[in-house]
């Protein structure tokens, strides 16, 4: 995991977002991985650019709308438990 996070940290050295200069679906997916997939903040702490990127993405209205729509859809099908 450290190798991947180190490479991602370098990727964000001169970028604000994953794929383009603007926020895209790629950022929604990456933010989801960084927020839901990594539960222990200690793993992200050595990577300030990744933590900043994640926090920036999660604060965006587009992220909030997307995750709310996803949760509503999954909850309505009975396939999601929390």
Protein Blocks (a to p, Z undefined) as FASTA:
>chain_A
ZZmmmmmmmmmmmccbfklmbdcfklmmmmmmmmmmmmblklmmmmmmlmmmmmmmmmpm
klmmmmmmmmmmmmmnopagZZ
